[in-house]
Amino acid sequence: MPTLNFVKPYLALFSILFFSACIQATGLTTQHGFALHEDLKYPENFKHFSYVNPNAPKGGQLKLMGFGTFDSLNPYTLKGTSPFNTGGQFIYGFSELNETLLIGTGSYSPSGDEPQSAYGLLAESLTYPENIKWVEFTIRSNAHFHDGHEIDADDVVFSFKTLIEKGHPRFQQSLFGVSSITAKSPHVVHVEFKEKNQRANILRIGEMPVLPKHYWEQKEFERSSQVRPLLSGPYEVSSFDIGNSITLKRKADFWGHKLNAYQGRFNFDKITVEYYRDQAVAFEAFKAGDFDLFYDYMAKNWASAYNFPALKNGEVIKEEIGHKIPSTTQGFFFNTRRKLFDDARVRQAISLMFDFEWTNKALFNQAYTRNQSYFPNSDFSARGLPSNRETALLMPFKSSLPPELFNQPFSFPPTKGNGNIRTQTKQALGLLKKANWIIQQGKLTNKHSKNVFEFEILVQQASIQRLIMPFIKNLEKIGIKATARLVDSTQYKVRMDNFDYDMTTYSLSQGNAPSYEQRDYFHSSNVNIAGGQNYSGASHPAIDGMIEAVISAKGRTELVHAMRALDRILLWNHYTIPNWHLDYHRLASWNKFGRPENQPIYKLGVENWWFKKQPE
């Protein structure tokens, strides 16, 4: 027996070396994380992220404000609106979302300092072949849901099937590349992909929320649910008042409290979010101390409304925090499913009547930069003329693209900012005439059908109307009658899900690792999928081709060229009237927080803050 005990360590070492040799011999890679096109910043067994304080004290209740309202606690279905899906909620970093296999990309907890890397969360490692035709995740043996139930491979398989069959249509897009998923053992899940060499597939499956099978299989998942979700992360939903507030409570026996990805993070014992339908009312509540942070979306308010005692005496801090977060695809979306907007010349003419320079000067205190791209503040913005590599991608579709795309840089002609847009008006009328629209008795009229040009702009926020009304006045100059239609959040969601609008305002999230979400936004296959996000109704073979090039890109350089080519097609077809962006956060906060020394460049990072003075 002593001899056997002596041999055991060597047998274990031999097994490890043999396993490692097998992996190398078969071209397999086993890692603690995955980077889309570059190397992982953090090595195996890293202690913590560099933008946190691992010794941050924990405690206290953080009070936040939310915009709008919610009628569900299920963020994964088409029906209803959950807290996370309300406007701006993702900024704070706290939510009712389920943990994922990997952390760093996706909605759960995006990285603060890497553009397209993810590390093991529920999964301690992943293994994949050189051609990325499949991936296997090994689930941590100590991971469990808040009821103590172990998280296993069956939960992952259940989550995939449930989200594909009953979840929001966006999951059909993000997981489009997955062919099958099976439980290889209780702690190993095997995922097969439809295509080889599409590296983004690993991140997309890694971002998938892992749901508790034992909890949901006896419930109607697809219905708008007020059932308190069973989670596995640092916080649980402790209380809620549908439509008005939700409170998250830090889980005392959280399984991952020692995990490197969680060190120095999620330091508040409680987070309460109160919801407001009016930003002006919310701002007054912040000034009164009803909550701790105010993320200001209104340039006018930021410029002129902070002259109050608490700011002057240092109790409130007002700051502009720079970032490198790719801006959203924000704009006025034409619904090209409507015959009125199926001609790109008509869309271009209407775009010319939006006077950004005047709007920025009169309403925004010159705070914003005009978007000249669908992907502003990122490497993916089209610049100058197409590069040789962009041209190579675009040439197969040349006959269906505007000639100007190949020989002119795209830009919106600036106005003088004084309300005089005579040059733009003349150009717009010329485009409309070519599209068979002429002015008769002061109204823009179709030369053949004699129909008058009228349309409605669907809006959800009353404050947007002040931006739209000057635009509507300019449209009157070319004989177009446009009206703004303000609806409540419930009606707005129903109409958006069913593409029941002429024009609307919207903002599509963009990130540092674009892939399948672009299918949802712009691919022809999603034009008529209820609940999808192809709000413009874009349907063009060149767009489809560029999206496939984005998804199959083998490196960062290929990805950038494919995205820039996509940007050019979208711009020259005028599917939206692009809006504006900032490259900094406008944040006011009560002076009670400690923060890490390093500010993350890809997120605000409130989940890494703590109270300087802990409550007694």
N, C-alpha and C positions, 0 to 999 in steps of 0.2 A: 504493500500500500504506500509506503513512503516514496518508492520509486515512481508510482503513478502520480502522486502529488507533485513530484519534481518535474515530470514530463508535461503536465497540463499547461503551464504558461507557454511552453514552446509550441505545443499543438495550437494554442490560441493564436500565437504570433504567426505560425505557418498558415493558418486559415485566413488571417487578414492579408498576408502577402499574396497568398494564392488567389483570393478574391480580387485584390487590386490588379494582379497580373492578368486575370481573366477580363476585367473591365478594359484594360489597355489593349489586350489582344483582340477584343471584339469591337473596338472603336466606340465604347460607351464612356460617357462622362457622368460622374456623380459629384454633385456640388451642394453647397449650403444655400445657394441662390442662383439667380440667372440674370444676365445682362443681355439686352436685345442685340446690341451691336458693338459694345465696348467692354472693357474689363470691369468686374465688380470693384467698387471702391473699398469695401470692408471685407477683410479676410475671414476665413472660417474661425469660429469661436471669438469673434470680435466682442468687446465688452459692452459698447453702446454706440449710438450714433453721435457724430461730432457736434450736432446742433442741440444737444440736451445737456442738462446738469444732472448727472447720475445721483447726486446727493440732494436733490431738491426735496424739501419737506412736503409732506402730504397732509391734506386737511382742508376744511372750510367748504362753503357753498358758493359756487360761481353762478351768478345770475346773468342770463343772456336774453336778448330780444330776438324774436323771429318775425318774419313778414308774412302776411296772409293768414292762412288757416290750414287745418288738416282734419281729415275725417277717417283716417285709417292708421294703424300701426304696422302695416305690412308694406315695406318700400319696394317690393318686387313684383307687384301686379299692376295690370292696366287700370283696374277700377280703383278709384279713390286716390287721395293724396296723403302721404305719410309725412311726418316732420322733416325727414331728410330731404324729401322732394319739394319742400317749400323754398321760396327764393332766398338764396344766399346762405342757407343753413350749412352747406359744406365748408364754408370759410372757417368755421370755428374748430372743426376737427372732432366734434362729439356727435354721436348719432346712435340710432337704433339698428345699425347694420350688423350683420353676422360676420364673424371672423372668416378669413380666407386661408387657402393653403399657403400663399405667398403674400408678403407685405411690401409695398413700395410703389406699385402701380395700381390703377383702378381707383374706385371710390372709397374703399374702406379706410385706408390711411396712406395716402401718397407720400413718396419720399420728399424730403426737404432739400436734398443736395445732389441727387442723381436724376438724370432725365428719363431713364428707361431701364432701371434695375429693380429687382425684387429679391427679397430674402425669405428664408423659411419662417413661417408663422405656425400654422397648424402642422405643416410638413417640416420635418427636421432636415430632409434632403430630397433631391430629385435626381433621377437618372434618365439619360436619353442617348440615342445613337447619333452618329455624325450627321445623318440626313434628316434628323428631327421628324421622323415618321411617327414616333410615339414618345411618351414620357411616363415615368412611374414616380409617384410621390410616396414617400414613407412618412406616415403620420406619427406624430409624437405620442408615445405611450401614456404620458401624463395629461394629455389634453382632454378636457371634458366640458360638457355644457353646465350651466348654472345649477341644474338639478342633480349633478353628480354623475350623469350618464356619460360613459366614455365616448369620445368621438372616434369613429372608425370608418373604414372604407365604404361600408354600406351607406353611411350618411352622405358621403361624397357622390356616390352613384345616384342616390335618391334625389339629391339637390340638382344634379344635372337633368335628370328626367323631369322633375317637377318644374324647373325653370323653363325648360324647352317647351313643355306641353301646356303649362298653366301660368307661367310667368309673363312678365311684360315682353312685348316683341323685341325689345332691345337685346334680350338674352339670345334670341335666335340669331341676331347679327353678331354679337360678340363671341358666341360659341359656334359660329357657322363652320369653322374649320375642323370641329371635332366629329369624328366618325363614330366612335363608340367609347364607352367607359365601363370598366369592370373592376370588381373587387378581387384582386389576386390573392389576398390574405386579409385578415382583420385589420392590418395596419399598412397595407400596400395597395394602392389603386393604380390601375393601368389605363392610360388614355391613348387611343389611336386617333391619328389625324387623317383627314381626307387626302391631303397633299404633302409631299416631302418639302423640306427646306423652307418652311414658312415659320421662322423663329418666333414670330409674335404669338403663334398659337399657344406656346408654353405660358406666356404672360396672361393670355386671355383665360385659360383654364385655371391658372393660379389666382386670378382675381375673382373667381366665382365664389359667391357666399356659400358657406357650408351650413345647411339647415339640419336640425335634429329630426331624423326620420321618425323616431318613436313619438315625437310630439305632434308632427304635422300630418302623419298618414291617416289619422282619424278625423281630421278637420278639413273644411272646405277652403283650401289654400287660395284659390283664384278669386274668391269673393273679397270685396272691400271689408277688411277685418278690423275689429276693435278688440281682438284677442291680444293680450299682452304677449309679445314674442319671447321665446326661450332663446337666450343668447349664450355666448361662451367667452366674451371679451371682458375687459376691465370693468365695464358698467352693466348694470341691469336696469330695466325700466321699473322704477319703484312706484310711480303714480302718474296719472295723466287725467286731464280734463279735455275731452275731445274738442278740437277747434281752438282751445285757449292756451293750454300749457302742458308741458311734459317735464318730468323730473327723472334724471338718471342718478343712480346711487352706485358708488364704487363697491365692487364685490370683495368682501373681506377675504374669502378663501379662493380668490382668482387663481386658476392653475398656472398662468404665465407670468406671475409677478417677478420671477427671477430671469425671465427671458431677455436676451440682449436687446431685442427690438422694442421692448417696453421699458427699459431702464430710463429713469428720469422723466417719464411721461405719464399723462393721465393722473395728475397729482391732486386734483380736487375731489373731496369726498362726495359732493353732490353737484350736479349741474341742473339748473332749472331754466327752461326756456319759456318765456311768455310771448304770445303772438299778438301782433298789431296789424291792422289793415291799413293804417295811415302812418306814413313815415314822420309826418310833423308831430303827431300825437306821441309816437315812440320817442322822438327826440326830447320832447318835454319830460317824458317819464325818465329818460336817462339823466337829464339835468337835475331831476328831483332825487336821484340816487336809487331809483327803482331797479336798475340793473347796472352791470359793471362796465360793459363795453358798448360802443356805438360805432358800427362800420358804416361810414357815410357814403351813400351812393349819389348824393345830390351836390353838384358843384356849387350851386348858389348858396346852399346851406353851409357848406364847408368854408366858403369865402366870407360869409357875413353873419353867421348865427351863433358864433362862439364867444360873444362878449357878455359872459356871465361870471359872477363872483368866484365860483369854484375853480374856474380856469385861471383867473387872475391870481388867486392865492396858492396855486399849485396842487390843489386837491384833484383836479382833472388834468390829464396830459393829452395834448393834441399833437399828432405826429403823422408824417408821411413816410411810410416804410417801403423802401425800394424793393423790387422783386424782378425775377426773370420768368414769370409764369406766362406761358403763351396765352394771349388774349382769346376770348371766345369769338365765335363767328356770330357777330351781333349785327342786326340790321332790320330793315323793313323787307319782309319776305313777300314776293309776288307768288300767288298761287297760280302756276302756269297750267293747272288743270282747267282753269277758267279760260274760255275762248278769248276773252278780253285781253289776256296777257300771254297768249301763245306765240306772239311775235316779239323777237328780241329787240327790234327797233322801237317798238312801243315801250318796252321796259326801260330801254336806254333813255328815251325821251322823258319819261316820268322821273327817272333818276336825276336828270339834269335840273329838275325843278326843285330839288332839295338843296337849300342853301346852307351848307355846313358852316361856312365862315361866319355868316351872320348869326347862326344859332350859337356857335361857340363863343362869339363875342357878346351877344345880347343875353344869353341864358346861362352860359357855362363859365363866365369870367375867364375865357381863354384857357381853360384847364385841360382840354382834350386834344388829341391828335387824330386826324381823320384816318379811318381805315382805308388803305389802298390795297387791301388783301383780305382774303377769307381767313387767313392765319396770321394776324398781326402780332408783333412783338415776339416773333419766332424765326428760326432758320428756314421755315417753310414758305415764307413770303416770296412770291415771284418778284424778281428785280431786273430792271433793264430789259434787254432782249433775251430770248431763250438761249440757254447754253447749248453746246453741241449735244450733250447727253439728254437735255430736255427735248431738243428738236428731234432726236432719234426716236424718242417715245411718242412724239406728237405726229410725226410724218405719216404713219399708217392711216391717220384720221384727217389728213390735211383737207380733203375735199369737203368735209362737213364742218370745218372750222372757219371763223372769220379770217380773211387774209391778213388783217391788221395784227392778229395775234403773233405772227411770225416776224413782222418788220417794225412794230411799234411797241414801246414800253406802255403798259397800261397806267392810266392815271385819271382821276376826276379833275376836270378843269376848275381851278379855284375861282371863286367870285371875289368881289372887292370887299365883301363883308358889310356893305352899307345898304343892303336890300335891293340894289339894282342888279338884276340878272338878265338884262336885255340880250346879251350875247347868247346865254344859255337858252333863253326863250326862243330865239330865232332858230337855233340849232335843233331844239326839240320839235318845233313846228315842221321843220324840214324832214326830220325822221318820220314824223306822223303822217305827213303827206305821202311819203314813199310807201307807207303801210296802209294807204287808202283811208286816212282820217283827215277830214278838213273841217274848218270852222264855218258853221252856218248859223246865222242869227245868234252869234255869241256862244254857241255850243259846239263842242267837238263831235262831229257826226261821221259815221261810216259812209263812204261814198257809194257803196253798193247796197247795204242793208238798211241804211238810213237810221240805224240805231244810234242813240246818244251815248257818249262815253261817261258812265257813272260807276263808281265803286265805293265799297265800304272798307274802312280800316278797323280791324278788331283789336281792342286793347283791354288790358286787365287792370292797369294802374291808372288812377285819375291823374296823377302827376305827368304821365306821358302826353296827355292832351295838350299841354302847353308847348310841347315840341312839335306836335302834329299840326296844330292850327295854322302856324305860318306856312308850313308845307302845303296845306290845303288852299290857303290864299294864293300861293304861287301857281298851283294847278289851275285855278280859275282863270289865270292869264292866258292859258292855252285851251280854254273852253271845257275843262274837265271838272265835273262835280264829284268831289270826294267827301265822305262823311266819316267821322270817328264814332265807333260803337263801343261804349264802355259796358262790360259785363262782369258779373261776379266770378270768383275763382272757379266755382263748380261748373258754371256754364262755359267758361273759357276753356277748361280742360276738355269737356265733352266736344266742343266745336273744334278744338285743335286736334283731338284724337281722330276726328272724322273729316278733317280738312275742310271744314265748313266756314270758309272766309274767302274774301277777295285778296286782301293784304293783311298782314299782321306783323307785330314786332316780336322778335324772339332772340334768344342767345343760346347757341350751341356750344357745349363744353369742348375744349380742345386741350391736348396735352403734348408732352414731349415725345411720346411714342405712338403716333397715330397708326391705326390699322383698321380693324373691322368696323369701328364706329363711323368711319367715312362711308361705308356701305349704307348704313342706316340713314345718314344725312343726305346722300346724293345719288345713290345707285338706282338705276331704272327699275330694278326688281322690287323696290320698296315704295313705288309711287302710290300704290293703292292699299298698303297694309295699314289697317286701322291701328292707331297708337304708335305708329312709326314716326320717325323724325325727319323724313324727307318733306319738309314743310313747303318748299318751293315747287315740288313736283318735278324736280330735275330728272330728265330722261334723255341721255345722250350717249352714244356708243363710245365716244372719246373719254367721257367721264368714267364710264364703266371700266374701260381699259386702263386708265391711270390708277383707279382704285385697286385693280388687280396687281398693278406694278408696285403700289404702296405695300400691299399685304405680303407680296413675295420678295420684297427687297432683301438682299443678302448682306447689306451693310448700311451704315449711317449715310454714306455718300449717295448710294442708290435711293435711299428713302427720301433724302432731301430733294434730289432732282425729280423724283416722281411726284412729290407733294407740290413742288413749284409748278410743274406742268399741269397738275390738277387745278391749282390756283388760277393759272392763266385761263383755262377753259371756263371756269366758273365766272371769272371777272368779265371776260369778253361776251358771255352770254347773258349777263345782267339778270341773274336769278334773284338777287337782292339789291337793296340800296344799302351798302355797308355803312355802319355808324362810326364809332369812335372808340378810343381806348386810353387807359392810363397804364403806366409801368410802375405804379406804387400803390400801396394800400393807404386809404384815408381812415385813420382810426383814432377815436377818442376813448380814453379809459380813465377810470378812477385810479388814483395813484396808490395802489395797494399790492401791485404785482412784482414779483421777482421774475427775471427772465434769464435764459442761457446767454453766455457771451456771444455765441455765434448765431446770427439771425439766418434761418434757412432761406434760400433764394427761390425755392419753388412752392412755398406755402407760407401762410401767416404764422402757424405754429402755436396757437393758443393752448393746445393740449400739452405743450411742454412748459407752460408757465406754472407759477405757484404763488400763494399768498405770502408776502414778506412777513406779516405778523399773523400768526395762527390764532384762530378764535379760542377763547378759554373754555 
